[in-house]
Amino acid sequence: MKRIALACALAAAFALTGCNDKQAAAPPPPIKLTQQAIGRYCGMNLLEHSGPKGQIFAASLIEPVWFSSARDAIAFTMLPDEPKDIQAIYVSDMGKATSWDNPGADNWIEARKALFVIGSRLKSGMGSDEAVPFSERAAAERFAAEHGGRVVSFSDVPRDYVLSAADDSASAADPDAGKTN
């Protein structure tokens, strides 16, 4: 009888562990942009800046980290001193934005599923080159045709484009710049 009770207890523990793993694997949903969102690197209110924004959730952090540009959110994932336990990366879907000056408060897309226009003539709210995110290729291509630049996936955004000084868009013009072999 003790063996049956022990087997049932172990089976229940394994079943509960499986449920917890599934819950832990689900990324947190994006949070609506409000006046309380302050940029990680600029320390300023995100609503005061034009262009796409970003938010990142990490298991080691209590609240999401906010970014005044999508490019800054991508940079966060590349910098060695930032947390690596990232659960979700959300960026403004500019295909659903009202305008460049009003990128929206709740039109987020998971960055790793987004397409980005890099090297466009439009600058981030802080005046640097931007990686402009879109959920649909047609919208990204229309934007690139109107404002310049090229369309790339999250994994193809060149490291040197993201981490270079402001207004240095040479890597955006060269498709092979910044790629590692």
C-alpha positions as CSV (number, residue, x, y, z in Angstrom):
1,M,0.0,0.0,0.0
2,K,2.9,2.3,0.8
3,R,4.4,1.7,-2.6
4,I,1.1,2.6,-4.3
5,A,0.8,5.8,-2.3
6,L,4.4,6.7,-3.0
7,A,3.9,6.0,-6.8
8,C,0.8,8.2,-6.8
9,A,2.6,11.0,-5.0
10,L,5.5,10.9,-7.5
11,A,3.1,10.8,-10.4
12,A,1.3,13.9,-9.1
13,A,4.6,15.7,-8.5
14,F,5.7,15.0,-12.1
15,A,2.4,16.1,-13.5
16,L,2.5,19.3,-11.6
17,T,6.0,20.0,-12.6
18,G,5.0,19.5,-16.2
19,C,2.2,22.1,-15.8
20,N,4.6,24.6,-14.2
21,D,7.1,24.2,-17.1
22,K,4.4,25.0,-19.6
23,Q,3.3,28.1,-17.6
24,A,6.9,29.2,-17.2
25,A,7.5,28.8,-21.0
26,A,4.7,31.2,-21.9
27,P,6.2,34.7,-22.4
28,P,4.6,37.6,-20.6
29,P,2.3,39.7,-22.8
30,P,3.4,43.2,-23.8
31,I,2.3,46.2,-21.6
32,K,0.5,49.2,-22.9
33,L,2.8,52.2,-23.2
34,T,2.0,54.9,-20.5
35,Q,3.5,58.0,-19.0
36,Q,5.4,55.7,-16.5
37,A,7.5,54.1,-19.2
38,I,11.1,55.5,-18.9
39,G,13.8,54.6,-21.4
40,R,16.6,52.4,-20.0
41,Y,19.4,54.3,-21.7
42,C,18.1,57.8,-22.0
43,G,16.2,58.0,-18.7
44,M,13.4,60.0,-20.4
45,N,9.6,59.5,-20.8
46,L,9.0,57.4,-24.0
47,L,5.9,59.3,-24.9
48,E,8.1,62.4,-25.5
49,H,9.9,60.7,-28.5
50,S,8.8,59.8,-32.0
51,G,9.4,56.5,-33.7
52,P,9.1,52.9,-32.6
53,K,9.6,51.9,-29.0
54,G,10.6,48.6,-27.3
55,Q,10.1,46.7,-24.1
56,I,11.9,43.6,-22.9
57,F,11.0,41.1,-20.2
58,A,13.7,39.1,-18.4
59,A,13.2,36.5,-15.8
60,S,15.7,38.2,-13.4
61,L,13.8,41.6,-13.6
62,I,10.6,42.5,-11.8
63,E,9.3,44.9,-14.5
64,P,9.8,45.2,-18.2
65,V,12.7,47.3,-19.5
66,W,11.6,50.2,-21.7
67,F,13.4,51.6,-24.7
68,S,12.9,54.9,-26.6
69,S,13.7,53.1,-29.8
70,A,13.5,49.7,-31.3
71,R,17.2,49.9,-32.1
72,D,18.0,50.3,-28.3
73,A,15.9,47.2,-27.6
74,I,17.9,45.2,-30.1
75,A,21.1,46.6,-28.6
76,F,20.1,45.4,-25.1
77,T,20.1,41.8,-26.5
78,M,23.7,42.3,-27.8
79,L,25.4,44.0,-24.9
80,P,27.4,41.7,-22.6
81,D,26.4,43.4,-19.3
82,E,22.6,43.2,-19.8
83,P,20.6,40.2,-18.6
84,K,20.5,37.2,-20.9
85,D,17.4,35.5,-19.4
86,I,15.1,37.3,-21.9
87,Q,11.6,36.0,-22.0
88,A,10.1,38.4,-24.6
89,I,11.2,41.3,-26.7
90,Y,8.4,43.6,-28.0
91,V,8.7,46.5,-30.4
92,S,6.1,48.9,-31.9
93,D,4.6,47.5,-35.1
94,M,4.9,50.7,-37.3
95,G,2.6,49.2,-39.9
96,K,-0.2,49.7,-37.4
97,A,1.1,53.0,-36.1
98,T,-1.0,56.2,-36.7
99,S,2.2,58.1,-37.7
100,W,5.9,58.3,-36.9
101,D,5.1,60.8,-34.2
102,N,2.4,58.6,-32.7
103,P,3.8,55.0,-32.9
104,G,1.0,53.6,-30.7
105,A,0.6,52.4,-27.2
106,D,-0.5,48.8,-27.7
107,N,0.5,47.7,-31.2
108,W,3.4,45.5,-30.1
109,I,5.0,42.6,-32.1
110,E,7.5,40.1,-30.8
111,A,10.8,41.5,-32.2
112,R,12.1,38.1,-33.2
113,K,9.1,37.7,-35.5
114,A,9.3,41.2,-36.9
115,L,10.9,42.5,-40.0
116,F,13.0,45.7,-39.7
117,V,13.8,48.5,-42.1
118,I,17.3,49.6,-41.5
119,G,19.1,52.5,-43.1
120,S,16.0,54.7,-43.7
121,R,16.1,58.5,-43.7
122,L,13.9,58.6,-40.6
123,K,15.7,58.8,-37.2
124,S,14.7,57.6,-33.8
125,G,13.3,60.0,-31.2
126,M,16.8,60.5,-29.9
127,G,18.1,61.4,-33.3
128,S,20.0,58.2,-34.2
129,D,19.5,55.6,-36.9
130,E,16.5,53.4,-36.3
131,A,15.6,49.8,-36.9
132,V,11.9,50.2,-37.9
133,P,9.8,47.2,-37.1
134,F,6.8,45.7,-39.0
135,S,4.7,42.6,-38.7
136,E,4.0,42.4,-42.4
137,R,6.5,42.4,-45.2
138,A,4.4,44.5,-47.6
139,A,4.2,47.3,-45.0
140,A,8.0,47.1,-44.5
141,E,8.7,47.2,-48.2
142,R,6.3,50.2,-48.7
143,F,8.1,52.1,-45.9
144,A,11.5,51.3,-47.4
145,A,10.4,52.4,-50.8
146,E,9.2,55.7,-49.4
147,H,11.9,56.4,-46.8
148,G,14.9,54.4,-48.0
149,G,16.6,51.5,-46.3
150,R,16.3,47.7,-46.7
151,V,14.2,45.0,-45.0
152,V,15.8,42.4,-42.8
153,S,14.8,39.9,-40.1
154,F,15.7,40.3,-36.4
155,S,18.6,37.9,-36.7
156,D,19.9,39.8,-39.8
157,V,20.1,43.3,-38.3
158,P,23.8,43.9,-38.4
159,R,25.5,44.2,-35.0
160,D,27.5,47.2,-36.1
161,Y,24.4,49.0,-37.3
162,V,22.8,48.6,-33.8
163,L,25.9,49.3,-31.7
164,S,27.5,52.0,-33.9
165,A,27.4,55.7,-33.1
166,A,24.4,57.8,-34.1
167,D,24.1,58.7,-37.8
168,D,26.5,56.0,-38.9
169,S,24.4,54.0,-41.3
170,A,27.2,52.6,-43.5
171,S,26.4,49.1,-42.3
172,A,22.8,49.4,-43.4
173,A,23.9,50.1,-47.0
174,D,26.2,47.1,-47.0
175,P,24.3,43.9,-46.5
176,D,27.4,42.0,-45.4
177,A,28.6,44.6,-42.9
178,G,28.7,43.4,-39.3
179,K,28.0,39.7,-40.0
180,T,30.2,37.2,-38.4
181,N,31.3,33.9,-40.0
